[in-house]
Amino acid sequence: MNTLVSYVDNAARAVLVSALAQAAKAVMVMGVRLYARNLLSAVEMRFMLGFSSTLNSTCIRLLRPRR
């Protein structure tokens, strides 16, 4: 039973990490495109990159095994 729960936990983590990584990439790409078109200020761009970085950090944290 423990192995089944472990497999489900790992699968859920993998799906979550994949979704968060794609979201981080989308936020970064959208921010860069909007900044290149002069639709975002430098402060807003910095916020977008910070948010993307936070999503990536969360992905890395989820990849670590539980203690």
DRENTORKOL-3810 file (N, C-alpha, C; in nm, 4 decimals):
REM DRENTORKOL-3810
@n.u->0.0822; n.v->-0.1195; n.w->0.0000; ca.u->0.0000; ca.v->0.0000; ca.w->0.0000; c.u->0.0862; c.v->0.1254; c.w->0.0000
@n.u->0.1960; n.v->0.1203; n.w->0.0767; ca.u->0.2852; ca.v->0.2368; ca.w->0.0810; c.u->0.3476; c.v->0.2665; c.w->-0.0541
@n.u->0.3793; n.v->0.1622; n.w->-0.1290; ca.u->0.4407; ca.v->0.1853; ca.w->-0.2600; c.u->0.3417; c.v->0.2501; c.w->-0.3558
@n.u->0.2150; n.v->0.2105; n.w->-0.3462; ca.u->0.1130; ca.v->0.2703; ca.w->-0.4315; c.u->0.0969; c.v->0.4187; c.w->-0.4005
@n.u->0.0928; n.v->0.4521; n.w->-0.2732; ca.u->0.0823; ca.v->0.5925; ca.w->-0.2326; c.u->0.2053; c.v->0.6697; c.w->-0.2788
@n.u->0.3201; n.v->0.6070; n.w->-0.2705; ca.u->0.4440; ca.v->0.6708; ca.w->-0.3152; c.u->0.4408; c.v->0.6976; c.w->-0.4658
@n.u->0.3918; n.v->0.6009; n.w->-0.5424; ca.u->0.3823; ca.v->0.6191; ca.w->-0.6868; c.u->0.2853; c.v->0.7316; c.w->-0.7238
@n.u->0.1725; n.v->0.7363; n.w->-0.6549; ca.u->0.0736; ca.v->0.8409; ca.w->-0.6812; c.u->0.1312; c.v->0.9772; c.w->-0.6430
@n.u->0.2012; n.v->0.9829; n.w->-0.5302; ca.u->0.2628; ca.v->1.1082; ca.w->-0.4865; c.u->0.3665; c.v->1.1557; c.w->-0.5879
@n.u->0.4496; n.v->1.0648; n.w->-0.6348; ca.u->0.5508; ca.v->1.1014; ca.w->-0.7340; c.u->0.4880; c.v->1.1453; c.w->-0.8661
@n.u->0.3811; n.v->1.0785; n.w->-0.9064; ca.u->0.3125; ca.v->1.1163; ca.w->-1.0308; c.u->0.2497; c.v->1.2550; c.w->-1.0173
@n.u->0.1876; n.v->1.2814; n.w->-0.9032; ca.u->0.1265; ca.v->1.4132; ca.w->-0.8818; c.u->0.2327; c.v->1.5220; c.w->-0.8802
@n.u->0.3441; n.v->1.4949; n.w->-0.8176; ca.u->0.4540; ca.v->1.5920; ca.w->-0.8156; c.u->0.5066; c.v->1.6176; c.w->-0.9566
@n.u->0.5202; n.v->1.5122; n.w->-1.0354; ca.u->0.5721; ca.v->1.5271; ca.w->-1.1719; c.u->0.4785; c.v->1.6141; c.w->-1.2559
@n.u->0.3488; n.v->1.5909; n.w->-1.2437; ca.u->0.2514; ca.v->1.6707; ca.w->-1.3196; c.u->0.2561; c.v->1.8156; c.w->-1.2735
@n.u->0.2642; n.v->1.8375; n.w->-1.1425; ca.u->0.2684; ca.v->1.9723; ca.w->-1.0882; c.u->0.3953; c.v->2.0458; c.w->-1.1309
@n.u->0.5080; n.v->1.9772; n.w->-1.1261; ca.u->0.6344; ca.v->2.0386; ca.w->-1.1678; c.u->0.6293; c.v->2.0749; c.w->-1.3158
@n.u->0.5763; n.v->1.9861; n.w->-1.3967; ca.u->0.5666; ca.v->2.0135; ca.w->-1.5402; c.u->0.4775; c.v->2.1350; c.w->-1.5673
@n.u->0.3639; n.v->2.1415; n.w->-1.5004; ca.u->0.2723; ca.v->2.2540; ca.w->-1.5204; c.u->0.3345; c.v->2.3853; c.w->-1.4720
@n.u->0.4006; n.v->2.3829; n.w->-1.3578; ca.u->0.4638; ca.v->2.5039; ca.w->-1.3065; c.u->0.5782; c.v->2.5505; c.w->-1.3961
@n.u->0.6546; n.v->2.4553; n.w->-1.4488; ca.u->0.7648; ca.v->2.4918; ca.w->-1.5381; c.u->0.7118; c.v->2.5562; c.w->-1.6663
@n.u->0.6039; n.v->2.5019; n.w->-1.7205; ca.u->0.5445; ca.v->2.5614; ca.w->-1.8405; c.u->0.4869; c.v->2.6993; c.w->-1.8113
@n.u->0.4274; n.v->2.7153; n.w->-1.6945; ca.u->0.3722; ca.v->2.8459; ca.w->-1.6566; c.u->0.4841; c.v->2.9480; c.w->-1.6410
@n.u->0.5965; n.v->2.9076; n.w->-1.5803; ca.u->0.7097; ca.v->2.9984; ca.w->-1.5629; c.u->0.7653; c.v->3.0422; c.w->-1.6986
@n.u->0.7743; n.v->2.9478; n.w->-1.7904; ca.u->0.8247; ca.v->2.9811; ca.w->-1.9238; c.u->0.7287; c.v->3.0755; c.w->-1.9954
@n.u->0.5981; n.v->3.0495; n.w->-1.9832; ca.u->0.4991; ca.v->3.1348; ca.w->-2.0489; c.u->0.5025; c.v->3.2773; c.w->-1.9922
@n.u->0.5160; n.v->3.2896; n.w->-1.8607; ca.u->0.5222; ca.v->3.4222; ca.w->-1.7991; c.u->0.6467; c.v->3.4967; c.w->-1.8471
@n.u->0.7592; n.v->3.4258; n.w->-1.8536; ca.u->0.8832; ca.v->3.4892; ca.w->-1.8977; c.u->0.8736; c.v->3.5343; c.w->-2.0439
@n.u->0.8250; n.v->3.4478; n.w->-2.1302; ca.u->0.8149; ca.v->3.4797; ca.w->-2.2728; c.u->0.7168; c.v->3.5949; c.w->-2.2953
@n.u->0.6031; n.v->3.5893; n.w->-2.2264; ca.u->0.5045; ca.v->3.6958; ca.w->-2.2405; c.u->0.5617; c.v->3.8291; c.w->-2.1918
@n.u->0.6324; n.v->3.8269; n.w->-2.0796; ca.u->0.6932; ca.v->3.9489; ca.w->-2.0270; c.u->0.7954; c.v->4.0083; c.w->-2.1219
@n.u->0.8786; n.v->3.9241; n.w->-2.1781; ca.u->0.9820; ca.v->3.9719; ca.w->-2.2708; c.u->0.9187; c.v->4.0300; c.w->-2.3968
@n.u->0.8166; n.v->3.9624; n.w->-2.4478; ca.u->0.7500; ca.v->4.0133; ca.w->-2.5689; c.u->0.6806; c.v->4.1467; c.w->-2.5443
@n.u->0.6135; n.v->4.1578; n.w->-2.4298; ca.u->0.5460; ca.v->4.2837; ca.w->-2.3985; c.u->0.6464; c.v->4.3961; c.w->-2.3745
@n.u->0.7583; n.v->4.3632; n.w->-2.3119; ca.u->0.8620; ca.v->4.4636; ca.w->-2.2874; c.u->0.9255; c.v->4.5083; c.w->-2.4195
@n.u->0.9449; n.v->4.4137; n.w->-2.5108; ca.u->1.0036; ca.v->4.4476; ca.w->-2.6405; c.u->0.9110; c.v->4.5377; c.w->-2.7218
@n.u->0.7808; n.v->4.5235; n.w->-2.7022; ca.u->0.6834; ca.v->4.6087; ca.w->-2.7724; c.u->0.6572; c.v->4.7395; c.w->-2.6985
@n.u->0.7300; n.v->4.7620; n.w->-2.5916; ca.u->0.7171; ca.v->4.8840; ca.w->-2.5104; c.u->0.5824; c.v->4.8915; c.w->-2.4390
@n.u->0.5252; n.v->4.7775; n.w->-2.4061; ca.u->0.3985; ca.v->4.7744; ca.w->-2.3345; c.u->0.4186; c.v->4.7547; c.w->-2.1840
@n.u->0.5413; n.v->4.7208; n.w->-2.1442; ca.u->0.5752; ca.v->4.7043; ca.w->-2.0027; c.u->0.6897; c.v->4.7973; c.w->-1.9668
@n.u->0.6835; n.v->4.8514; n.w->-1.8469; ca.u->0.7964; ca.v->4.9317; ca.w->-1.7994; c.u->0.9034; c.v->4.8371; c.w->-1.7436
@n.u->1.0191; n.v->4.8921; n.w->-1.7128; ca.u->1.1281; ca.v->4.8109; ca.w->-1.6587; c.u->1.0902; c.v->4.7514; c.w->-1.5231
@n.u->1.0162; n.v->4.8264; n.w->-1.4437; ca.u->0.9728; ca.v->4.7766; ca.w->-1.3124; c.u->0.8760; c.v->4.6593; c.w->-1.3291
@n.u->0.7834; n.v->4.6722; n.w->-1.4226; ca.u->0.6890; ca.v->4.5634; ca.w->-1.4486; c.u->0.7609; c.v->4.4409; c.w->-1.5042
@n.u->0.8598; n.v->4.4628; n.w->-1.5882; ca.u->0.9374; ca.v->4.3517; ca.w->-1.6424; c.u->1.0130; c.v->4.2805; c.w->-1.5318
@n.u->1.0686; n.v->4.3558; n.w->-1.4410; ca.u->1.1414; ca.v->4.2969; ca.w->-1.3278; c.u->1.0463; c.v->4.2129; c.w->-1.2427
@n.u->0.9233; n.v->4.2612; n.w->-1.2237; ca.u->0.8237; ca.v->4.1853; ca.w->-1.1495; c.u->0.7904; c.v->4.0547; c.w->-1.2211
@n.u->0.7724; n.v->4.0603; n.w->-1.3515; ca.u->0.7397; ca.v->3.9395; ca.w->-1.4287; c.u->0.8524; c.v->3.8366; c.w->-1.4194
@n.u->0.9764; n.v->3.8827; n.w->-1.4326; ca.u->1.0896; ca.v->3.7905; ca.w->-1.4230; c.u->1.1024; c.v->3.7339; c.w->-1.2822
@n.u->1.0729; n.v->3.8154; n.w->-1.1819; ca.u->1.0754; ca.v->3.7666; ca.w->-1.0444; c.u->0.9696; c.v->3.6605; c.w->-1.0202
@n.u->0.8516; n.v->3.6813; n.w->-1.0769; ca.u->0.7440; ca.v->3.5828; ca.w->-1.0638; c.u->0.7812; c.v->3.4525; c.w->-1.1337
@n.u->0.8404; n.v->3.4629; n.w->-1.2514; ca.u->0.8859; ca.v->3.3446; ca.w->-1.3236; c.u->0.9929; c.v->3.2705; c.w->-1.2435
@n.u->1.0814; n.v->3.3456; n.w->-1.1829; ca.u->1.1862; ca.v->3.2850; ca.w->-1.1006; c.u->1.1275; c.v->3.2138; c.w->-0.9791
@n.u->1.0257; n.v->3.2734; n.w->-0.9197; ca.u->0.9597; ca.v->3.2102; ca.w->-0.8050; c.u->0.8936; c.v->3.0789; c.w->-0.8451
@n.u->0.8314; n.v->3.0774; n.w->-0.9616; ca.u->0.7710; ca.v->2.9528; ca.w->-1.0097; c.u->0.8774; c.v->2.8463; c.w->-1.0328
@n.u->0.9910; n.v->2.8850; n.w->-1.0903; ca.u->1.0991; ca.v->2.7893; ca.w->-1.1124; c.u->1.1565; c.v->2.7376; c.w->-0.9805
@n.u->1.1689; n.v->2.8240; n.w->-0.8814; ca.u->1.2183; ca.v->2.7813; ca.w->-0.7502; c.u->1.1232; c.v->2.6817; c.w->-0.6854
@n.u->0.9940; n.v->2.7049; n.w->-0.7048; ca.u->0.8943; ca.v->2.6123; ca.w->-0.6518; c.u->0.9075; c.v->2.4763; c.w->-0.7196
@n.u->0.9342; n.v->2.4769; n.w->-0.8495; ca.u->0.9548; ca.v->2.3505; ca.w->-0.9220; c.u->1.0725; c.v->2.2736; c.w->-0.8639
@n.u->1.1805; n.v->2.3429; n.w->-0.8405; ca.u->1.3006; ca.v->2.2785; ca.w->-0.7858; c.u->1.2728; c.v->2.2231; c.w->-0.6467
@n.u->1.2003; n.v->2.2994; n.w->-0.5662; ca.u->1.1667; ca.v->2.2541; ca.w->-0.4312; c.u->1.0796; c.v->2.1280; c.w->-0.4357
@n.u->0.9878; n.v->2.1216; n.w->-0.5323; ca.u->0.9013; ca.v->2.0038; ca.w->-0.5440; c.u->0.9767; c.v->1.8814; c.w->-0.5938
@n.u->1.0860; n.v->1.9028; n.w->-0.6659; ca.u->1.1625; ca.v->1.7894; ca.w->-0.7169; c.u->1.2431; c.v->1.7198; c.w->-0.6075
@n.u->1.2716; n.v->1.7920; n.w->-0.4999; ca.u->1.3481; ca.v->1.7308; ca.w->-0.3900; c.u->1.2619; c.v->1.6272; c.w->-0.3202
@n.u->1.3233; n.v->1.5178; n.w->-0.2792; ca.u->1.2448; ca.v->1.4152; ca.w->-0.2085; c.u->1.2012; c.v->1.4647; c.w->-0.0709
@n.u->1.0931; n.v->1.4072; n.w->-0.0216; ca.u->1.0459; ca.v->1.4403; ca.w->0.1124; c.u->1.1446; c.v->1.3901; c.w->0.2164
@n.u->1.1471; n.v->1.4577; n.w->0.3294; ca.u->1.2384; ca.v->1.4128; ca.w->0.4370; c.u->1.1713; c.v->1.3170; c.w->0.5302
END
